[in-house]
Amino acid sequence: MPPTQTQGFSSFNALKQQPPAWTVALLGFAPGARIGPVRQESCMTLALNEVCRPGSNQIGDPVPAIVQEASQWTQTDPHVLAVIAAWSRCMARRGLHYANPQQPADHNWPATPTAAETATAVADVTCKLQVNLINTWLTVEAAYQTALIGQNIGTLANLQASFQGALSRVEALLASPAEPTPAGPGS
């Protein structure tokens, strides 16, 4: 079974804001609650089991690895390193000394923007435009992604074919009548 995902919720703290019964139905437990000896089967587990069919030959998804590898190669590519150095020199001419474009973003700026923060942001954007940093970065990264896709085309084709099977199962499930829910107290 693939890892459980709680799409739409960035953290368990976000889930804690939902009613406990809703979260228990979704996940089988409520974040922060002690899990008892008998674990309730969750809607998410039931859905994933039905769609992904445990025991079937699940194909590993190479996309996250392709994205990560292309990103790492991009960050060390000579074209990108040259444009980052040009950006850094441009910033230095404005009295701002940063080795790379991430450093201004990582600066511990106050909650309310200051004149210095605004000036840094303007210089950052101006320098990025002057040295063509964004287009260079995206072009290089796209080239690496294209090369990696080519190296993984067989696995990606098989993954796409497996999605068709899962999609067919989802469509069949959505077309089937819903099972009645047990009547609760006061029904």
C-alpha positions in Angstrom: 0.0 0.0 0.0 1.3 3.5 -0.8 2.0 5.8 2.1 -1.0 7.5 3.6 -1.4 11.1 2.6 -3.6 13.7 4.2 -3.9 16.0 1.2 -5.1 19.4 2.1 -3.7 19.3 5.6 -0.1 20.6 6.1 0.2 19.1 9.6 -1.4 17.2 12.3 -2.1 20.5 14.0 -4.4 21.3 11.0 -6.1 18.0 11.5 -6.6 18.7 15.2 -8.9 21.6 14.2 -11.3 19.1 12.7 -14.0 17.4 14.8 -12.4 14.3 16.5 -15.0 11.9 15.0 -14.3 13.2 11.5 -10.5 12.8 11.9 -11.0 9.3 13.4 -13.2 8.3 10.5 -10.6 9.6 8.0 -7.4 8.3 9.6 -8.5 5.7 12.1 -7.1 7.8 15.0 -7.1 11.4 16.1 -3.8 13.2 16.3 -2.6 13.5 19.8 -5.0 10.8 21.1 -3.8 7.5 22.5 -4.4 4.7 20.1 -6.2 1.8 21.8 -5.6 -2.0 21.3 -8.3 -2.1 18.6 -7.6 0.2 15.8 -10.6 1.5 13.8 -10.2 1.0 10.0 -10.1 4.4 8.4 -11.9 5.6 5.3 -8.5 6.5 3.8 -7.1 3.0 4.4 -10.3 1.4 2.9 -10.1 3.7 -0.1 -6.4 3.1 -0.7 -6.8 -0.7 -0.3 -9.7 -0.7 -2.8 -8.0 1.5 -5.4 -4.4 0.2 -5.0 -5.2 -3.4 -4.4 -2.7 -4.7 -1.8 -0.5 -7.4 -3.2 -0.7 -6.2 -6.7 2.6 -5.2 -8.4 2.8 -1.6 -7.4 5.4 0.3 -9.4 7.6 2.7 -7.5 7.0 6.3 -8.6 10.3 7.7 -10.0 9.0 11.3 -10.3 10.1 12.6 -6.9 13.6 11.2 -7.4 13.7 12.7 -10.9 12.7 16.1 -9.5 15.2 15.9 -6.7 18.1 14.8 -8.9 17.4 17.4 -11.6 17.3 20.1 -8.8 20.6 18.9 -7.4 22.3 18.9 -10.8 20.9 22.3 -11.5 22.3 23.8 -8.3 25.8 22.6 -9.3 25.6 23.3 -13.1 28.3 25.7 -14.3 25.7 27.9 -16.2 23.7 28.3 -13.0 26.7 28.9 -10.8 27.9 31.6 -13.2 24.5 33.4 -13.2 24.4 33.2 -9.4 27.9 34.7 -9.2 26.7 37.5 -11.6 23.6 38.0 -9.4 25.8 38.2 -6.3 28.1 40.9 -7.9 25.0 42.9 -9.0 23.8 42.8 -5.4 27.2 43.8 -4.1 27.2 46.9 -6.3 24.0 47.9 -4.4 25.8 47.4 -1.1 24.1 44.0 -0.4 26.4 41.1 0.1 24.8 37.7 -0.5 26.4 34.6 -2.0 23.2 33.3 -3.4 19.5 34.3 -4.0 18.3 32.1 -1.1 20.2 34.1 1.5 18.0 37.2 1.4 14.9 35.0 1.8 16.5 33.2 4.8 17.3 36.6 6.5 15.5 37.0 9.8 13.4 39.9 8.7 10.8 41.4 11.1 7.1 40.6 10.7 6.4 44.1 9.3 8.5 44.9 6.2 11.2 47.5 6.7 12.7 49.9 4.2 15.8 47.7 4.2 13.8 44.6 3.4 12.0 46.4 0.6 15.2 47.7 -0.8 16.7 44.3 -0.7 13.7 42.8 -2.5 13.8 45.4 -5.2 17.6 44.9 -5.7 17.1 41.1 -5.7 14.4 41.2 -8.5 16.4 43.8 -10.5 19.6 41.7 -10.4 17.7 38.5 -11.2 16.3 40.3 -14.3 19.6 41.8 -15.3 21.5 38.5 -15.2 18.6 36.4 -16.5 18.8 34.2 -13.4 15.2 32.7 -13.5 15.3 31.8 -17.2 18.7 30.3 -17.0 17.8 28.3 -13.9 14.5 27.0 -15.4 16.2 26.2 -18.8 19.0 24.2 -17.2 16.6 22.4 -14.8 14.2 21.5 -17.6 17.1 20.1 -19.6 18.1 17.9 -16.7 14.5 16.8 -16.2 14.2 15.9 -19.9 17.3 13.8 -19.7 16.2 12.0 -16.6 12.7 11.4 -18.1 14.4 9.9 -21.1 16.5 7.6 -18.8 13.3 6.5 -16.9 10.8 6.4 -19.8 10.1 2.7 -19.4 9.3 3.0 -15.7 7.2 6.1 -16.3 5.2 4.4 -19.0 4.6 1.4 -16.7 3.5 3.8 -13.9 1.1 5.5 -16.3 -0.4 2.2 -17.2 -0.8 1.3 -13.6 -2.7 4.6 -13.0 -5.2 3.5 -15.7 -6.0 0.4 -13.7 -6.4 2.5 -10.5 -8.5 5.0 -12.4 -10.8 2.3 -13.7 -11.3 0.9 -10.2 -12.1 4.4 -8.9 -14.6 5.0 -11.7 -16.3 1.6 -11.0 -16.5 2.4 -7.3 -18.0 5.8 -7.9 -20.6 4.3 -10.2 -21.6 1.6 -7.6 -24.4 2.4 -5.1 -23.2 3.6 -1.7 -23.5 1.2 1.1 -26.0 2.2 3.8 -24.5 3.7 6.9 -25.6 2.3 10.3 -28.2 4.3 12.0 -26.8 6.4 14.9 -28.5 7.3 18.2 -31.7 9.3 17.8 -32.3 8.1 14.1 
